[in-house]
Structures are given as C-alpha cells and as structure tokens.
Amino acid sequence: MSQTQIANEVKYRMAYAFLRKLLAQGLITDAEFEVAHRYTAERYKPLLKAV
C-alpha cells in the first residue's frame, strides 16, 4: 500500500465514523447517510471499505 492509499484509508475511516455518529445522534437520515457514504467511498477509494 502506498502512502497515498494509507492516507486515503485513514481519511475514509474518519469520515465514515463521523457519518455513523451523525446518524446515531439523529442528525442525518438513513438516506442522507447512504448518499454521504457513497460520496466518501468514491472520493477516497478505500481498499478496505466498510461494508
């Protein structure tokens, strides 16, 4: 894994955790979470994407 891939993996995981927290707190809907998660995965292209 290159340094760029590692950085993207970390950024993706941070964004994913943040989105999960927003969802758990009721600040975003399931639909909004899905859209944001898709965008995040597309942007960072993680190798170990959460399913």
Residue pairs with C-beta under 8 A, 6 or more apart in sequence:
1 9
1 47
5 47
8 44
8 45
8 46
9 44
9 46
9 47
9 48
11 44
12 40
12 41
12 44
12 46
12 49
13 46
13 50
15 40
15 44
16 37
16 40
16 50
19 28
19 33
19 36
19 37
19 40
20 33
22 28
22 33
23 30
23 33
28 36
41 49
